[in-house]
Amino acid sequence: MSLSPADFEKSIGTAATENGSCLVYLNGKHLGLQPCGSDGWSLEIRDNLVYVKGSNRLFPPSDHVRSFAETVNESKRLCKIIEKKISEYDKDKTYPPETKPLNHRLWGMRCYLSGSMDREPDHGVYWRERITPFLLDLGVIPLNPCDKPIDIAQEIENREFRNSLKESEDFELLAKLLKPIRLVDLRMVDMAEFLIVRMDSSVHTCGTYEELFWANRMKRPILIWCVGGKKSLPDWLWSVVPEPHIFTSDEEIKQYLLHVHLDENISDLKRWMFFDFTKIVPRISPEESGYRAKKMRKEYYDRAGRES
C-alpha cells in the first residue's frame, strides 16, 4: 500500500490541536505523530491515542491533512512514516468505519479556576498550575485568573502596587485599578462551561463568592473543592450547589471529570450541557485569520474605490 498525500487526506477522519499537538483519527481509530529528534517524525500508538507534535495550527474535522502537511512541509515523508507504522501495528487488525470512537464530552470546553488569591501566600498559583495539565489532556481550556489570556487586568503583577496604595490611602486609584480585574474575571466566568472552585475556610475570600454565585445564576456546573473537608463548607452553599459537585480533593474532581468525559451512563449528571465543539472550532490558525481579514479589507476598499 502506498499513501500519497491525496490518499492520506482521504484516509484521515479528523485532526485537531491539543497542547500544540495534533490528534489524528483514522476511520475511528486515533493515530498521530511525535517528533523523532530535530529532523524527523515518528508515529507512536499509545492506547489508541497518538499525538502529532510540531504544529500550533488548529484544524476542525474537515480541514486537516493538506493544511497540516503544508504547515510542517513534511507531506511525503509524513505519509511514508504513517504507512510504515500502520503496517507494523495493524497487520491483523482492521479499522471499520462504524467503529465507535471514545467519548470526549469535555473537549473544547472552558473551565474557570476560581479561588482566593489576594490572601494566599502564593497568590493561588500552585493549585491552578497543578490541575492545568490534567485539563489540557482532556482538551479543556483552563481560564486561569492568575495567568489571564488577556493583556490587561493582570492581578498578581500589581499586587505590591495595590498594597502601597492602601498604605498611602489612595483608595480612589485602588478602586480604579481593581475594577478591570473584576470585569475580566467575571467575563471569564461568563465564558466558562464549568468551574472548579477551591474553597479554604481558613482563608478569607470575597471575589470567589461572587464568581460562584454569578455562575450559579447561569446554572453552570460548579465543582467545589473543600480544602478542610465537606464539613467546612459554609451552610449557604449546600443550598446552592448540588451535593455531587462538592469534593474534598482535586483528585476526586479529576475522577469525576473523567466520568463526565468518558462514561456511557451519565444520567446522574446535573447542569451539564454537551456541545460538539468539533463542529464549530475555527478552521484556520490565528495567523491565517489575520491574513484573510487583511485581504478582505483590501478587497472591500478596492471595491468601494471603484464604486465611488
C-alpha positions as CSV (number, residue, x, y, z in Angstrom):
1,M,0.0,0.0,0.0
2,S,1.3,3.5,-0.9
3,L,-0.1,6.6,0.8
4,S,0.1,9.6,-1.4
5,P,-0.8,13.0,0.2
6,A,-4.2,12.8,-1.5
7,D,-4.7,9.2,-0.3
8,F,-3.6,10.3,3.1
9,E,-6.1,13.1,3.1
10,K,-8.9,10.7,2.2
11,S,-7.9,8.2,4.9
12,I,-7.8,10.6,7.8
13,G,-11.0,11.4,9.6
14,T,-10.2,14.3,12.0
15,A,-7.3,16.4,13.1
16,A,-7.3,18.9,15.9
17,T,-4.6,20.5,18.0
18,E,-4.3,19.9,21.7
19,N,-1.3,21.3,23.7
20,G,0.4,22.1,20.4
21,S,-0.2,18.6,19.2
22,C,-2.4,17.2,16.6
23,L,-4.8,14.4,17.2
24,V,-5.4,12.3,14.1
25,Y,-8.2,9.8,13.7
26,L,-8.1,7.0,11.1
27,N,-11.6,5.5,10.5
28,G,-12.5,5.8,14.1
29,K,-9.1,4.9,15.5
30,H,-6.8,7.5,16.9
31,L,-3.4,8.0,15.2
32,G,-0.7,10.7,15.3
33,L,2.9,11.6,15.2
34,Q,5.6,12.6,17.7
35,P,8.9,14.3,16.8
36,C,11.9,12.0,16.4
37,G,14.9,14.1,17.1
38,S,15.1,17.5,15.4
39,D,14.9,16.4,11.8
40,G,12.1,13.9,11.6
41,W,8.8,12.5,12.8
42,S,7.8,9.1,14.2
43,L,4.4,7.6,14.7
44,E,3.6,6.3,18.2
45,I,0.3,4.5,19.1
46,R,-0.3,4.6,22.8
47,D,-3.6,3.2,24.0
48,N,-5.1,4.0,20.6
49,L,-4.2,7.7,21.2
50,V,-1.3,9.3,19.5
51,Y,-0.1,12.9,19.1
52,V,1.3,15.0,16.2
53,K,3.8,17.4,17.6
54,G,5.2,20.4,15.8
55,S,2.1,22.3,14.7
56,N,0.3,25.0,16.6
57,R,-2.4,25.1,13.9
58,L,-6.0,24.2,14.9
59,F,-7.9,22.0,12.5
60,P,-11.6,21.0,12.5
61,P,-12.8,17.7,11.2
62,S,-12.8,18.6,7.5
63,D,-9.8,20.9,7.3
64,H,-6.9,18.8,8.2
65,V,-4.2,16.9,6.3
66,R,-3.3,19.0,3.4
67,S,-3.2,22.2,5.5
68,F,-1.2,20.3,8.2
69,A,1.2,19.0,5.5
70,E,1.7,22.5,4.2
71,T,2.3,23.8,7.8
72,V,5.2,21.4,8.6
73,N,6.3,20.9,5.0
74,E,6.5,17.2,5.6
75,S,3.7,15.7,3.5
76,K,5.5,13.0,1.6
77,R,7.7,11.9,4.5
78,L,4.7,12.1,6.8
79,C,2.8,9.7,4.6
80,K,5.6,7.2,4.5
81,I,6.0,7.2,8.2
82,I,2.3,6.7,8.8
83,E,2.2,3.9,6.2
84,K,5.1,2.1,7.8
85,K,3.8,2.4,11.4
86,I,0.3,1.4,10.5
87,S,1.6,-1.7,8.7
88,E,3.7,-2.6,11.8
89,Y,0.9,-2.1,14.3
90,D,-2.1,-3.3,12.3
91,K,-1.1,-6.4,10.4
92,D,-4.0,-8.4,11.7
93,K,-6.4,-5.6,12.6
94,T,-8.9,-3.5,10.6
95,Y,-10.4,-0.1,11.2
96,P,-14.1,-0.4,10.2
97,P,-15.7,3.0,9.6
98,E,-18.5,2.1,12.0
99,T,-16.1,1.7,14.9
100,K,-17.4,3.9,17.7
101,P,-14.9,6.5,18.9
102,L,-14.2,7.2,22.6
103,N,-16.4,9.7,24.3
104,H,-14.8,13.1,24.5
105,R,-17.6,15.3,26.0
106,L,-15.3,17.9,27.7
107,W,-13.2,18.5,24.6
108,G,-13.3,22.2,23.7
109,M,-15.0,23.3,26.9
110,R,-13.6,26.1,29.0
111,C,-13.1,25.8,32.8
112,Y,-12.7,28.8,35.1
113,L,-10.4,28.2,38.1
114,S,-11.9,30.1,40.9
115,G,-10.4,30.5,44.4
116,S,-8.8,33.0,46.8
117,M,-5.8,35.0,45.5
118,D,-5.0,38.2,47.4
119,R,-4.8,36.5,50.8
120,E,-2.9,33.5,49.6
121,P,0.9,33.4,50.1
122,D,1.4,32.0,46.5
123,H,-1.5,34.1,45.1
124,G,-3.3,30.8,44.4
125,V,-0.9,29.9,41.7
126,Y,0.2,26.4,42.8
127,W,-3.1,24.5,42.8
128,R,-4.1,26.1,39.5
129,E,-0.8,25.1,37.8
130,R,-1.1,21.6,39.2
131,I,-4.6,20.9,37.7
132,T,-4.0,22.6,34.4
133,P,-2.1,19.8,32.7
134,F,-4.9,17.4,33.5
135,L,-7.5,19.7,32.0
136,L,-5.4,20.2,28.9
137,D,-5.1,16.5,28.4
138,L,-8.9,16.3,28.2
139,G,-8.9,19.1,25.6
140,V,-10.4,21.5,28.2
141,I,-9.3,25.2,28.0
142,P,-8.4,26.4,31.5
143,L,-9.2,30.0,32.3
144,N,-6.8,31.0,35.0
145,P,-7.2,34.3,36.8
146,C,-3.5,34.1,37.8
147,D,-2.5,34.0,34.2
148,K,-5.3,35.7,32.3
149,P,-5.3,35.2,28.5
150,I,-5.6,39.0,28.0
151,D,-3.0,41.8,28.3
152,I,-5.0,43.8,30.9
153,A,-6.1,43.3,34.5
154,Q,-3.2,41.1,35.5
155,E,-3.7,40.7,39.2
156,I,-0.5,39.3,40.6
157,E,1.9,41.7,38.8
158,N,0.4,44.8,40.5
159,R,-0.2,43.3,44.0
160,E,2.7,45.2,45.6
161,F,1.5,48.4,44.0
162,R,-2.0,47.8,45.3
163,N,-0.7,47.3,48.8
164,S,1.2,50.6,48.5
165,L,-2.0,52.4,47.5
166,K,-3.6,51.0,50.7
167,E,-0.8,52.2,52.8
168,S,-0.9,55.7,51.3
169,E,-4.8,55.6,51.5
170,D,-5.2,56.3,47.8
171,F,-8.4,54.4,47.6
172,E,-9.7,56.2,44.6
173,L,-6.8,54.9,42.4
174,L,-7.0,51.5,44.1
175,A,-10.7,51.1,43.1
176,K,-9.8,52.3,39.5
177,L,-7.1,49.7,39.4
178,L,-9.3,46.8,40.7
179,K,-12.4,47.4,38.5
180,P,-11.0,46.0,35.3
181,I,-9.7,42.9,37.3
182,R,-13.2,42.2,38.5
183,L,-14.6,42.8,35.0
184,V,-12.2,40.4,33.3
185,D,-12.6,37.7,35.9
186,L,-16.4,37.8,35.7
187,R,-16.2,37.8,31.9
188,M,-14.1,34.6,32.1
189,V,-16.9,33.1,34.3
190,D,-19.3,34.0,31.6
191,M,-17.1,32.2,29.0
192,A,-16.7,29.0,31.1
193,E,-18.8,26.0,30.6
194,F,-17.9,24.8,34.1
195,L,-16.0,26.0,37.1
196,I,-13.6,24.4,39.6
197,V,-13.7,26.4,42.9
198,R,-11.2,25.9,45.6
199,M,-12.7,26.8,49.0
200,D,-10.5,27.1,52.0
201,S,-12.4,28.2,55.1
202,S,-9.2,29.3,56.8
203,V,-8.5,31.9,54.1
204,H,-10.9,34.9,53.7
205,T,-12.2,35.3,50.2
206,C,-14.5,37.7,48.5
207,G,-14.3,37.6,44.7
208,T,-14.6,33.8,44.8
209,Y,-18.1,34.0,46.2
210,E,-19.2,36.5,43.6
211,E,-17.8,34.3,40.8
212,L,-19.6,31.2,42.3
213,F,-23.0,32.9,42.6
214,W,-22.5,34.5,39.1
215,A,-22.0,31.1,37.6
216,N,-24.8,29.6,39.7
217,R,-27.3,32.1,38.2
218,M,-26.4,30.6,34.8
219,K,-26.7,27.1,36.2
220,R,-23.2,26.2,35.2
221,P,-21.6,23.1,36.8
222,I,-19.7,24.3,39.8
223,L,-17.2,21.8,41.2
224,I,-16.2,22.8,44.7
225,W,-13.0,21.5,46.3
226,C,-13.4,21.8,50.1
227,V,-9.9,22.0,51.4
228,G,-11.0,21.4,55.0
229,G,-13.5,18.7,54.1
230,K,-17.2,18.9,53.4
231,K,-18.0,19.9,57.0
232,S,-16.1,23.1,56.5
233,L,-18.3,24.3,53.6
234,P,-20.5,27.3,54.6
235,D,-24.1,26.1,55.1
236,W,-25.5,28.5,52.5
237,L,-23.6,26.8,49.7
238,W,-25.3,23.5,50.4
239,S,-28.5,25.1,49.1
240,V,-26.7,26.4,46.0
241,V,-24.5,23.6,44.6
242,P,-25.7,20.0,44.1
243,E,-24.1,17.6,46.6
244,P,-22.4,15.5,43.8
245,H,-20.5,18.6,42.8
246,I,-18.8,19.0,46.2
247,F,-15.5,17.3,46.7
248,T,-12.7,17.0,49.3
249,S,-9.7,16.9,47.0
250,D,-8.5,17.8,43.5
251,E,-8.1,14.0,42.8
252,E,-11.8,13.5,43.4
253,I,-12.6,16.3,41.0
254,K,-10.3,14.6,38.4
255,Q,-12.1,11.3,38.7
256,Y,-15.4,13.0,38.4
257,L,-14.3,14.8,35.2
258,L,-13.1,11.5,33.8
259,H,-16.6,10.1,34.4
260,V,-18.2,13.0,32.7
261,H,-15.7,12.9,29.8
262,L,-15.8,9.1,29.1
263,D,-18.5,7.1,30.7
264,E,-21.6,5.9,28.7
265,N,-24.0,6.2,31.6
266,I,-24.2,9.9,32.6
267,S,-27.8,10.0,33.6
268,D,-26.7,11.1,37.1
269,L,-25.2,14.4,35.8
270,K,-26.9,17.7,36.6
271,R,-26.4,21.0,34.9
272,W,-24.1,19.7,32.2
273,M,-24.7,20.5,28.6
274,F,-22.5,18.9,25.9
275,F,-21.8,20.7,22.7
276,D,-19.9,19.1,19.8
277,F,-17.2,21.8,19.5
278,T,-15.5,19.9,16.6
279,K,-18.4,21.3,14.5
280,I,-17.7,24.9,15.3
281,V,-13.9,25.1,16.0
282,P,-12.1,27.7,13.8
283,R,-10.9,26.1,10.6
284,I,-7.8,28.3,10.4
285,S,-4.9,29.4,12.5
286,P,-4.8,32.8,14.2
287,E,-2.1,33.9,11.7
288,E,-4.2,32.8,8.8
289,S,-7.2,34.6,10.3
290,G,-5.3,37.8,10.3
291,Y,-4.0,37.3,6.8
292,R,-7.5,36.6,5.4
293,A,-9.1,39.6,7.3
294,K,-6.4,41.9,5.9
295,K,-7.1,40.6,2.4
296,M,-10.9,41.0,2.8
297,R,-10.4,44.6,4.0
298,K,-8.2,45.4,1.0
299,E,-10.8,43.9,-1.3
300,Y,-13.5,46.0,0.4
301,Y,-11.6,49.2,0.0
302,D,-10.7,48.4,-3.6
303,R,-14.4,47.7,-4.4
304,A,-15.5,50.9,-2.5
305,G,-13.0,52.9,-4.5
306,R,-14.3,51.5,-7.8
307,E,-17.9,52.3,-6.9
308,S,-17.1,55.8,-5.9
